[in-house]
Amino acid sequence: MVFGHSYGGLVALETTLRRPAAVITKLAVYEPAVSIDGTISNDWLPELDRAVAEDRTADGVVSVLRGLDLVGPLKHLPVRLQRAVTRAVMHGDTLADMRELLPTASEEVATATALDSSGAKYAGVGVDTLLMCGERGPEYLRHVAETLDEVIPQSRMAVLDKLSHNAPDLDAPEAVAVELRRYFGG
């Protein structure tokens, strides 16, 4: 049994696809970072890479949020205000964590876009698969999950009420855990 969120969902799907003899009996993914027909763009990565190189962590975070359409309620604010809000709320451990994680975001997006496809290849995922999305997650990730649900033979989709892309690790891990317990049994 395997669970993956975002880029971890892409890794889980690709592993299941490429290693059919692996001992994965059930797969659950939450808003996997799968690019289908260009749904994930990487044209914003130079901006992220500059922010990382110049140790502008909050600006880098805003680049990721904007580039992946994860800005949420800040979406309608001008970029300079999004950056100011992000700087205001990021401090201490959160700032240190993001400073450490940001360089990996560029690599993850580059990998996701390099693996861009029509989605048809995922028909080769031969295990029972749960595709989860948050009701408040990005629309393109719901489209990805719907496409995967159409092509993966043993799949089902669940849209979780009031949850965002960050539900598994920040916003509502307990709600995702309930769904996972129900799916994996136990």
PyMOL commands that place a pseudoatom at each C-alpha (Angstrom):
pseudoatom trace, name=CA, resn=MET, resi=1, chain=A, elem=C, hetatm=0, pos=[0.000, 0.000, 0.000]
pseudoatom trace, name=CA, resn=VAL, resi=2, chain=A, elem=C, hetatm=0, pos=[1.338, 3.401, -1.019]
pseudoatom trace, name=CA, resn=PHE, resi=3, chain=A, elem=C, hetatm=0, pos=[0.125, 6.982, -0.568]
pseudoatom trace, name=CA, resn=GLY, resi=4, chain=A, elem=C, hetatm=0, pos=[1.545, 9.991, -2.388]
pseudoatom trace, name=CA, resn=HIS, resi=5, chain=A, elem=C, hetatm=0, pos=[0.665, 13.674, -2.328]
pseudoatom trace, name=CA, resn=SER, resi=6, chain=A, elem=C, hetatm=0, pos=[1.499, 16.141, -5.113]
pseudoatom trace, name=CA, resn=TYR, resi=7, chain=A, elem=C, hetatm=0, pos=[4.983, 15.257, -6.417]
pseudoatom trace, name=CA, resn=GLY, resi=8, chain=A, elem=C, hetatm=0, pos=[4.869, 12.166, -4.197]
pseudoatom trace, name=CA, resn=GLY, resi=9, chain=A, elem=C, hetatm=0, pos=[1.714, 11.181, -6.090]
pseudoatom trace, name=CA, resn=LEU, resi=10, chain=A, elem=C, hetatm=0, pos=[3.577, 11.471, -9.391]
pseudoatom trace, name=CA, resn=VAL, resi=11, chain=A, elem=C, hetatm=0, pos=[6.422, 9.347, -7.992]
pseudoatom trace, name=CA, resn=ALA, resi=12, chain=A, elem=C, hetatm=0, pos=[3.948, 6.740, -6.704]
pseudoatom trace, name=CA, resn=LEU, resi=13, chain=A, elem=C, hetatm=0, pos=[2.128, 6.531, -10.049]
pseudoatom trace, name=CA, resn=GLU, resi=14, chain=A, elem=C, hetatm=0, pos=[5.352, 6.340, -12.069]
pseudoatom trace, name=CA, resn=THR, resi=15, chain=A, elem=C, hetatm=0, pos=[6.782, 3.688, -9.734]
pseudoatom trace, name=CA, resn=THR, resi=16, chain=A, elem=C, hetatm=0, pos=[3.618, 1.606, -9.982]
pseudoatom trace, name=CA, resn=LEU, resi=17, chain=A, elem=C, hetatm=0, pos=[3.646, 2.000, -13.771]
pseudoatom trace, name=CA, resn=ARG, resi=18, chain=A, elem=C, hetatm=0, pos=[7.343, 1.210, -14.232]
pseudoatom trace, name=CA, resn=ARG, resi=19, chain=A, elem=C, hetatm=0, pos=[7.701, -1.526, -11.612]
pseudoatom trace, name=CA, resn=PRO, resi=20, chain=A, elem=C, hetatm=0, pos=[4.622, -3.706, -11.989]
pseudoatom trace, name=CA, resn=ALA, resi=21, chain=A, elem=C, hetatm=0, pos=[6.343, -6.503, -10.079]
pseudoatom trace, name=CA, resn=ALA, resi=22, chain=A, elem=C, hetatm=0, pos=[6.741, -4.249, -7.035]
pseudoatom trace, name=CA, resn=VAL, resi=23, chain=A, elem=C, hetatm=0, pos=[4.745, -5.181, -3.980]
pseudoatom trace, name=CA, resn=ILE, resi=24, chain=A, elem=C, hetatm=0, pos=[2.253, -2.323, -4.308]
pseudoatom trace, name=CA, resn=THR, resi=25, chain=A, elem=C, hetatm=0, pos=[-1.209, -3.759, -3.873]
pseudoatom trace, name=CA, resn=LYS, resi=26, chain=A, elem=C, hetatm=0, pos=[-3.155, -0.532, -3.424]
pseudoatom trace, name=CA, resn=LEU, resi=27, chain=A, elem=C, hetatm=0, pos=[-2.307, 3.032, -4.378]
pseudoatom trace, name=CA, resn=ALA, resi=28, chain=A, elem=C, hetatm=0, pos=[-3.805, 6.297, -3.134]
pseudoatom trace, name=CA, resn=VAL, resi=29, chain=A, elem=C, hetatm=0, pos=[-2.778, 9.699, -4.455]
pseudoatom trace, name=CA, resn=TYR, resi=30, chain=A, elem=C, hetatm=0, pos=[-3.887, 13.183, -3.479]
pseudoatom trace, name=CA, resn=GLU, resi=31, chain=A, elem=C, hetatm=0, pos=[-3.722, 15.774, -6.268]
pseudoatom trace, name=CA, resn=PRO, resi=32, chain=A, elem=C, hetatm=0, pos=[-0.748, 14.130, -7.985]
pseudoatom trace, name=CA, resn=ALA, resi=33, chain=A, elem=C, hetatm=0, pos=[1.615, 16.496, -9.827]
pseudoatom trace, name=CA, resn=VAL, resi=34, chain=A, elem=C, hetatm=0, pos=[1.001, 14.791, -13.154]
pseudoatom trace, name=CA, resn=SER, resi=35, chain=A, elem=C, hetatm=0, pos=[1.163, 17.030, -16.198]
pseudoatom trace, name=CA, resn=ILE, resi=36, chain=A, elem=C, hetatm=0, pos=[-1.391, 16.068, -18.827]
pseudoatom trace, name=CA, resn=ASP, resi=37, chain=A, elem=C, hetatm=0, pos=[-1.252, 17.923, -22.121]
pseudoatom trace, name=CA, resn=GLY, resi=38, chain=A, elem=C, hetatm=0, pos=[0.687, 20.798, -20.556]
pseudoatom trace, name=CA, resn=THR, resi=39, chain=A, elem=C, hetatm=0, pos=[-1.396, 21.292, -17.404]
pseudoatom trace, name=CA, resn=ILE, resi=40, chain=A, elem=C, hetatm=0, pos=[1.784, 22.080, -15.450]
pseudoatom trace, name=CA, resn=SER, resi=41, chain=A, elem=C, hetatm=0, pos=[3.901, 24.923, -16.769]
pseudoatom trace, name=CA, resn=ASN, resi=42, chain=A, elem=C, hetatm=0, pos=[7.580, 25.402, -16.064]
pseudoatom trace, name=CA, resn=ASP, resi=43, chain=A, elem=C, hetatm=0, pos=[8.034, 28.838, -17.647]
pseudoatom trace, name=CA, resn=TRP, resi=44, chain=A, elem=C, hetatm=0, pos=[8.125, 30.409, -14.180]
pseudoatom trace, name=CA, resn=LEU, resi=45, chain=A, elem=C, hetatm=0, pos=[11.074, 28.315, -12.936]
pseudoatom trace, name=CA, resn=PRO, resi=46, chain=A, elem=C, hetatm=0, pos=[13.754, 30.951, -13.753]
pseudoatom trace, name=CA, resn=GLU, resi=47, chain=A, elem=C, hetatm=0, pos=[11.984, 33.334, -11.343]
pseudoatom trace, name=CA, resn=LEU, resi=48, chain=A, elem=C, hetatm=0, pos=[12.021, 30.643, -8.643]
pseudoatom trace, name=CA, resn=ASP, resi=49, chain=A, elem=C, hetatm=0, pos=[15.668, 29.791, -9.305]
pseudoatom trace, name=CA, resn=ARG, resi=50, chain=A, elem=C, hetatm=0, pos=[16.658, 33.483, -8.988]
pseudoatom trace, name=CA, resn=ALA, resi=51, chain=A, elem=C, hetatm=0, pos=[14.774, 33.811, -5.701]
pseudoatom trace, name=CA, resn=VAL, resi=52, chain=A, elem=C, hetatm=0, pos=[16.518, 30.704, -4.345]
pseudoatom trace, name=CA, resn=ALA, resi=53, chain=A, elem=C, hetatm=0, pos=[19.949, 31.889, -5.521]
pseudoatom trace, name=CA, resn=GLU, resi=54, chain=A, elem=C, hetatm=0, pos=[19.392, 35.291, -3.884]
pseudoatom trace, name=CA, resn=ASP, resi=55, chain=A, elem=C, hetatm=0, pos=[18.013, 33.759, -0.653]
pseudoatom trace, name=CA, resn=ARG, resi=56, chain=A, elem=C, hetatm=0, pos=[14.629, 35.447, -1.121]
pseudoatom trace, name=CA, resn=THR, resi=57, chain=A, elem=C, hetatm=0, pos=[12.614, 32.612, 0.383]
pseudoatom trace, name=CA, resn=ALA, resi=58, chain=A, elem=C, hetatm=0, pos=[9.245, 34.371, 0.574]
pseudoatom trace, name=CA, resn=ASP, resi=59, chain=A, elem=C, hetatm=0, pos=[9.536, 35.473, -3.061]
pseudoatom trace, name=CA, resn=GLY, resi=60, chain=A, elem=C, hetatm=0, pos=[10.382, 31.889, -4.016]
pseudoatom trace, name=CA, resn=VAL, resi=61, chain=A, elem=C, hetatm=0, pos=[7.346, 30.593, -2.158]
pseudoatom trace, name=CA, resn=VAL, resi=62, chain=A, elem=C, hetatm=0, pos=[5.130, 33.066, -4.016]
pseudoatom trace, name=CA, resn=SER, resi=63, chain=A, elem=C, hetatm=0, pos=[6.690, 31.929, -7.317]
pseudoatom trace, name=CA, resn=VAL, resi=64, chain=A, elem=C, hetatm=0, pos=[5.737, 28.335, -6.527]
pseudoatom trace, name=CA, resn=LEU, resi=65, chain=A, elem=C, hetatm=0, pos=[2.246, 29.268, -5.367]
pseudoatom trace, name=CA, resn=ARG, resi=66, chain=A, elem=C, hetatm=0, pos=[1.601, 31.372, -8.463]
pseudoatom trace, name=CA, resn=GLY, resi=67, chain=A, elem=C, hetatm=0, pos=[3.298, 29.002, -10.887]
pseudoatom trace, name=CA, resn=LEU, resi=68, chain=A, elem=C, hetatm=0, pos=[1.278, 26.023, -9.680]
pseudoatom trace, name=CA, resn=ASP, resi=69, chain=A, elem=C, hetatm=0, pos=[-1.928, 28.013, -9.093]
pseudoatom trace, name=CA, resn=LEU, resi=70, chain=A, elem=C, hetatm=0, pos=[-1.871, 27.322, -5.356]
pseudoatom trace, name=CA, resn=VAL, resi=71, chain=A, elem=C, hetatm=0, pos=[-2.209, 30.940, -4.214]
pseudoatom trace, name=CA, resn=GLY, resi=72, chain=A, elem=C, hetatm=0, pos=[-5.746, 30.399, -2.939]
pseudoatom trace, name=CA, resn=PRO, resi=73, chain=A, elem=C, hetatm=0, pos=[-7.408, 33.454, -1.412]
pseudoatom trace, name=CA, resn=LEU, resi=74, chain=A, elem=C, hetatm=0, pos=[-4.360, 35.619, -2.171]
pseudoatom trace, name=CA, resn=LYS, resi=75, chain=A, elem=C, hetatm=0, pos=[-4.890, 35.055, -5.896]
pseudoatom trace, name=CA, resn=HIS, resi=76, chain=A, elem=C, hetatm=0, pos=[-6.587, 38.390, -6.483]
pseudoatom trace, name=CA, resn=LEU, resi=77, chain=A, elem=C, hetatm=0, pos=[-3.921, 40.475, -4.746]
pseudoatom trace, name=CA, resn=PRO, resi=78, chain=A, elem=C, hetatm=0, pos=[-1.100, 42.072, -6.727]
pseudoatom trace, name=CA, resn=VAL, resi=79, chain=A, elem=C, hetatm=0, pos=[2.142, 40.050, -6.654]
pseudoatom trace, name=CA, resn=ARG, resi=80, chain=A, elem=C, hetatm=0, pos=[3.887, 42.584, -4.393]
pseudoatom trace, name=CA, resn=LEU, resi=81, chain=A, elem=C, hetatm=0, pos=[1.125, 42.197, -1.787]
pseudoatom trace, name=CA, resn=GLN, resi=82, chain=A, elem=C, hetatm=0, pos=[1.238, 38.393, -2.081]
pseudoatom trace, name=CA, resn=ARG, resi=83, chain=A, elem=C, hetatm=0, pos=[4.969, 38.606, -1.329]
pseudoatom trace, name=CA, resn=ALA, resi=84, chain=A, elem=C, hetatm=0, pos=[4.389, 40.983, 1.603]
pseudoatom trace, name=CA, resn=VAL, resi=85, chain=A, elem=C, hetatm=0, pos=[1.739, 38.700, 3.129]
pseudoatom trace, name=CA, resn=THR, resi=86, chain=A, elem=C, hetatm=0, pos=[3.982, 35.665, 2.655]
pseudoatom trace, name=CA, resn=ARG, resi=87, chain=A, elem=C, hetatm=0, pos=[6.928, 37.458, 4.319]
pseudoatom trace, name=CA, resn=ALA, resi=88, chain=A, elem=C, hetatm=0, pos=[4.670, 38.483, 7.198]
pseudoatom trace, name=CA, resn=VAL, resi=89, chain=A, elem=C, hetatm=0, pos=[3.491, 34.949, 7.959]
pseudoatom trace, name=CA, resn=MET, resi=90, chain=A, elem=C, hetatm=0, pos=[6.752, 33.104, 7.339]
pseudoatom trace, name=CA, resn=HIS, resi=91, chain=A, elem=C, hetatm=0, pos=[9.138, 33.099, 10.262]
pseudoatom trace, name=CA, resn=GLY, resi=92, chain=A, elem=C, hetatm=0, pos=[11.183, 30.743, 12.400]
pseudoatom trace, name=CA, resn=ASP, resi=93, chain=A, elem=C, hetatm=0, pos=[10.880, 27.068, 11.529]
pseudoatom trace, name=CA, resn=THR, resi=94, chain=A, elem=C, hetatm=0, pos=[8.514, 27.679, 8.616]
pseudoatom trace, name=CA, resn=LEU, resi=95, chain=A, elem=C, hetatm=0, pos=[10.996, 30.012, 6.964]
pseudoatom trace, name=CA, resn=ALA, resi=96, chain=A, elem=C, hetatm=0, pos=[13.868, 27.575, 7.572]
pseudoatom trace, name=CA, resn=ASP, resi=97, chain=A, elem=C, hetatm=0, pos=[11.808, 24.653, 6.222]
pseudoatom trace, name=CA, resn=MET, resi=98, chain=A, elem=C, hetatm=0, pos=[10.856, 26.552, 3.067]
pseudoatom trace, name=CA, resn=ARG, resi=99, chain=A, elem=C, hetatm=0, pos=[14.437, 27.731, 2.515]
pseudoatom trace, name=CA, resn=GLU, resi=100, chain=A, elem=C, hetatm=0, pos=[15.479, 24.076, 2.557]
pseudoatom trace, name=CA, resn=LEU, resi=101, chain=A, elem=C, hetatm=0, pos=[12.601, 22.797, 0.381]
pseudoatom trace, name=CA, resn=LEU, resi=102, chain=A, elem=C, hetatm=0, pos=[12.462, 25.474, -2.322]
pseudoatom trace, name=CA, resn=PRO, resi=103, chain=A, elem=C, hetatm=0, pos=[15.419, 24.194, -4.370]
pseudoatom trace, name=CA, resn=THR, resi=104, chain=A, elem=C, hetatm=0, pos=[13.659, 20.840, -4.750]
pseudoatom trace, name=CA, resn=ALA, resi=105, chain=A, elem=C, hetatm=0, pos=[10.513, 22.511, -6.135]
pseudoatom trace, name=CA, resn=SER, resi=106, chain=A, elem=C, hetatm=0, pos=[12.337, 23.509, -9.298]
pseudoatom trace, name=CA, resn=GLU, resi=107, chain=A, elem=C, hetatm=0, pos=[13.558, 19.952, -9.863]
pseudoatom trace, name=CA, resn=GLU, resi=108, chain=A, elem=C, hetatm=0, pos=[10.128, 18.488, -9.139]
pseudoatom trace, name=CA, resn=VAL, resi=109, chain=A, elem=C, hetatm=0, pos=[8.345, 20.776, -11.606]
pseudoatom trace, name=CA, resn=ALA, resi=110, chain=A, elem=C, hetatm=0, pos=[11.004, 20.126, -14.245]
pseudoatom trace, name=CA, resn=THR, resi=111, chain=A, elem=C, hetatm=0, pos=[10.485, 16.375, -13.779]
pseudoatom trace, name=CA, resn=ALA, resi=112, chain=A, elem=C, hetatm=0, pos=[6.692, 16.660, -13.900]
pseudoatom trace, name=CA, resn=THR, resi=113, chain=A, elem=C, hetatm=0, pos=[6.798, 18.679, -17.117]
pseudoatom trace, name=CA, resn=ALA, resi=114, chain=A, elem=C, hetatm=0, pos=[9.374, 16.335, -18.677]
pseudoatom trace, name=CA, resn=LEU, resi=115, chain=A, elem=C, hetatm=0, pos=[6.934, 13.467, -18.042]
pseudoatom trace, name=CA, resn=ASP, resi=116, chain=A, elem=C, hetatm=0, pos=[4.026, 15.371, -19.622]
pseudoatom trace, name=CA, resn=SER, resi=117, chain=A, elem=C, hetatm=0, pos=[1.762, 13.110, -21.673]
pseudoatom trace, name=CA, resn=SER, resi=118, chain=A, elem=C, hetatm=0, pos=[-1.833, 12.596, -22.723]
pseudoatom trace, name=CA, resn=GLY, resi=119, chain=A, elem=C, hetatm=0, pos=[-2.251, 10.476, -19.603]
pseudoatom trace, name=CA, resn=ALA, resi=120, chain=A, elem=C, hetatm=0, pos=[-2.931, 7.320, -21.629]
pseudoatom trace, name=CA, resn=LYS, resi=121, chain=A, elem=C, hetatm=0, pos=[0.258, 5.672, -20.377]
pseudoatom trace, name=CA, resn=TYR, resi=122, chain=A, elem=C, hetatm=0, pos=[-1.276, 5.423, -16.902]
pseudoatom trace, name=CA, resn=ALA, resi=123, chain=A, elem=C, hetatm=0, pos=[-3.635, 2.752, -18.233]
pseudoatom trace, name=CA, resn=GLY, resi=124, chain=A, elem=C, hetatm=0, pos=[-0.705, 0.499, -17.345]
pseudoatom trace, name=CA, resn=VAL, resi=125, chain=A, elem=C, hetatm=0, pos=[-1.184, 1.147, -13.621]
pseudoatom trace, name=CA, resn=GLY, resi=126, chain=A, elem=C, hetatm=0, pos=[-2.461, -2.284, -12.692]
pseudoatom trace, name=CA, resn=VAL, resi=127, chain=A, elem=C, hetatm=0, pos=[-3.410, -1.849, -9.045]
pseudoatom trace, name=CA, resn=ASP, resi=128, chain=A, elem=C, hetatm=0, pos=[-6.461, -0.619, -7.210]
pseudoatom trace, name=CA, resn=THR, resi=129, chain=A, elem=C, hetatm=0, pos=[-6.048, 3.185, -7.166]
pseudoatom trace, name=CA, resn=LEU, resi=130, chain=A, elem=C, hetatm=0, pos=[-7.777, 5.943, -5.205]
pseudoatom trace, name=CA, resn=LEU, resi=131, chain=A, elem=C, hetatm=0, pos=[-7.478, 9.394, -6.790]
pseudoatom trace, name=CA, resn=MET, resi=132, chain=A, elem=C, hetatm=0, pos=[-8.218, 12.161, -4.288]
pseudoatom trace, name=CA, resn=CYS, resi=133, chain=A, elem=C, hetatm=0, pos=[-8.692, 15.885, -4.814]
pseudoatom trace, name=CA, resn=GLY, resi=134, chain=A, elem=C, hetatm=0, pos=[-9.671, 18.709, -2.559]
pseudoatom trace, name=CA, resn=GLU, resi=135, chain=A, elem=C, hetatm=0, pos=[-12.792, 20.655, -3.448]
pseudoatom trace, name=CA, resn=ARG, resi=136, chain=A, elem=C, hetatm=0, pos=[-10.696, 23.838, -3.097]
pseudoatom trace, name=CA, resn=GLY, resi=137, chain=A, elem=C, hetatm=0, pos=[-7.646, 22.509, -4.908]
pseudoatom trace, name=CA, resn=PRO, resi=138, chain=A, elem=C, hetatm=0, pos=[-6.563, 23.786, -8.320]
pseudoatom trace, name=CA, resn=GLU, resi=139, chain=A, elem=C, hetatm=0, pos=[-9.020, 22.977, -11.095]
pseudoatom trace, name=CA, resn=TYR, resi=140, chain=A, elem=C, hetatm=0, pos=[-6.278, 21.592, -13.340]
pseudoatom trace, name=CA, resn=LEU, resi=141, chain=A, elem=C, hetatm=0, pos=[-5.365, 18.963, -10.727]
pseudoatom trace, name=CA, resn=ARG, resi=142, chain=A, elem=C, hetatm=0, pos=[-8.995, 17.852, -10.591]
pseudoatom trace, name=CA, resn=HIS, resi=143, chain=A, elem=C, hetatm=0, pos=[-8.898, 17.548, -14.386]
pseudoatom trace, name=CA, resn=VAL, resi=144, chain=A, elem=C, hetatm=0, pos=[-5.733, 15.433, -14.058]
pseudoatom trace, name=CA, resn=ALA, resi=145, chain=A, elem=C, hetatm=0, pos=[-7.431, 13.157, -11.513]
pseudoatom trace, name=CA, resn=GLU, resi=146, chain=A, elem=C, hetatm=0, pos=[-10.525, 12.828, -13.722]
pseudoatom trace, name=CA, resn=THR, resi=147, chain=A, elem=C, hetatm=0, pos=[-8.339, 11.913, -16.700]
pseudoatom trace, name=CA, resn=LEU, resi=148, chain=A, elem=C, hetatm=0, pos=[-6.429, 9.362, -14.632]
pseudoatom trace, name=CA, resn=ASP, resi=149, chain=A, elem=C, hetatm=0, pos=[-9.713, 7.932, -13.368]
pseudoatom trace, name=CA, resn=GLU, resi=150, chain=A, elem=C, hetatm=0, pos=[-10.796, 7.389, -16.977]
pseudoatom trace, name=CA, resn=VAL, resi=151, chain=A, elem=C, hetatm=0, pos=[-7.606, 5.540, -17.950]
pseudoatom trace, name=CA, resn=ILE, resi=152, chain=A, elem=C, hetatm=0, pos=[-6.544, 3.596, -14.845]
pseudoatom trace, name=CA, resn=PRO, resi=153, chain=A, elem=C, hetatm=0, pos=[-8.564, 0.364, -14.996]
pseudoatom trace, name=CA, resn=GLN, resi=154, chain=A, elem=C, hetatm=0, pos=[-9.059, -0.156, -11.244]
pseudoatom trace, name=CA, resn=SER, resi=155, chain=A, elem=C, hetatm=0, pos=[-9.534, 3.413, -10.040]
pseudoatom trace, name=CA, resn=ARG, resi=156, chain=A, elem=C, hetatm=0, pos=[-12.047, 5.530, -8.249]
pseudoatom trace, name=CA, resn=MET, resi=157, chain=A, elem=C, hetatm=0, pos=[-12.075, 9.219, -7.509]
pseudoatom trace, name=CA, resn=ALA, resi=158, chain=A, elem=C, hetatm=0, pos=[-12.938, 11.090, -4.331]
pseudoatom trace, name=CA, resn=VAL, resi=159, chain=A, elem=C, hetatm=0, pos=[-13.342, 14.863, -4.089]
pseudoatom trace, name=CA, resn=LEU, resi=160, chain=A, elem=C, hetatm=0, pos=[-12.975, 15.850, -0.442]
pseudoatom trace, name=CA, resn=ASP, resi=161, chain=A, elem=C, hetatm=0, pos=[-15.201, 18.726, 0.696]
pseudoatom trace, name=CA, resn=LYS, resi=162, chain=A, elem=C, hetatm=0, pos=[-13.610, 22.038, 1.661]
pseudoatom trace, name=CA, resn=LEU, resi=163, chain=A, elem=C, hetatm=0, pos=[-10.023, 20.754, 1.301]
pseudoatom trace, name=CA, resn=SER, resi=164, chain=A, elem=C, hetatm=0, pos=[-7.161, 22.462, -0.537]
pseudoatom trace, name=CA, resn=HIS, resi=165, chain=A, elem=C, hetatm=0, pos=[-4.019, 21.101, -2.158]
pseudoatom trace, name=CA, resn=ASN, resi=166, chain=A, elem=C, hetatm=0, pos=[-2.186, 21.254, 1.161]
pseudoatom trace, name=CA, resn=ALA, resi=167, chain=A, elem=C, hetatm=0, pos=[-4.738, 19.209, 3.110]
pseudoatom trace, name=CA, resn=PRO, resi=168, chain=A, elem=C, hetatm=0, pos=[-2.575, 16.080, 3.597]
pseudoatom trace, name=CA, resn=ASP, resi=169, chain=A, elem=C, hetatm=0, pos=[0.263, 17.887, 5.325]
pseudoatom trace, name=CA, resn=LEU, resi=170, chain=A, elem=C, hetatm=0, pos=[-0.962, 21.282, 6.515]
pseudoatom trace, name=CA, resn=ASP, resi=171, chain=A, elem=C, hetatm=0, pos=[-4.648, 22.076, 6.337]
pseudoatom trace, name=CA, resn=ALA, resi=172, chain=A, elem=C, hetatm=0, pos=[-6.516, 18.885, 7.194]
pseudoatom trace, name=CA, resn=PRO, resi=173, chain=A, elem=C, hetatm=0, pos=[-4.340, 15.786, 7.548]
pseudoatom trace, name=CA, resn=GLU, resi=174, chain=A, elem=C, hetatm=0, pos=[-6.962, 14.125, 9.735]
pseudoatom trace, name=CA, resn=ALA, resi=175, chain=A, elem=C, hetatm=0, pos=[-9.637, 14.394, 7.020]
pseudoatom trace, name=CA, resn=VAL, resi=176, chain=A, elem=C, hetatm=0, pos=[-7.296, 12.808, 4.477]
pseudoatom trace, name=CA, resn=ALA, resi=177, chain=A, elem=C, hetatm=0, pos=[-6.334, 10.127, 7.019]
pseudoatom trace, name=CA, resn=VAL, resi=178, chain=A, elem=C, hetatm=0, pos=[-10.014, 9.206, 7.465]
pseudoatom trace, name=CA, resn=GLU, resi=179, chain=A, elem=C, hetatm=0, pos=[-10.329, 8.653, 3.714]
pseudoatom trace, name=CA, resn=LEU, resi=180, chain=A, elem=C, hetatm=0, pos=[-7.089, 6.667, 3.618]
pseudoatom trace, name=CA, resn=ARG, resi=181, chain=A, elem=C, hetatm=0, pos=[-8.169, 4.421, 6.520]
pseudoatom trace, name=CA, resn=ARG, resi=182, chain=A, elem=C, hetatm=0, pos=[-11.457, 3.763, 4.784]
pseudoatom trace, name=CA, resn=TYR, resi=183, chain=A, elem=C, hetatm=0, pos=[-9.676, 2.924, 1.523]
pseudoatom trace, name=CA, resn=PHE, resi=184, chain=A, elem=C, hetatm=0, pos=[-6.778, 0.890, 2.898]
pseudoatom trace, name=CA, resn=GLY, resi=185, chain=A, elem=C, hetatm=0, pos=[-8.966, -0.691, 5.576]
pseudoatom trace, name=CA, resn=GLY, resi=186, chain=A, elem=C, hetatm=0, pos=[-8.039, -0.182, 9.199]
for i in range(1, 186): cmd.bond("trace and resi %d" % i, "trace and resi %d" % (i + 1))
show_as sticks, trace
zoom trace
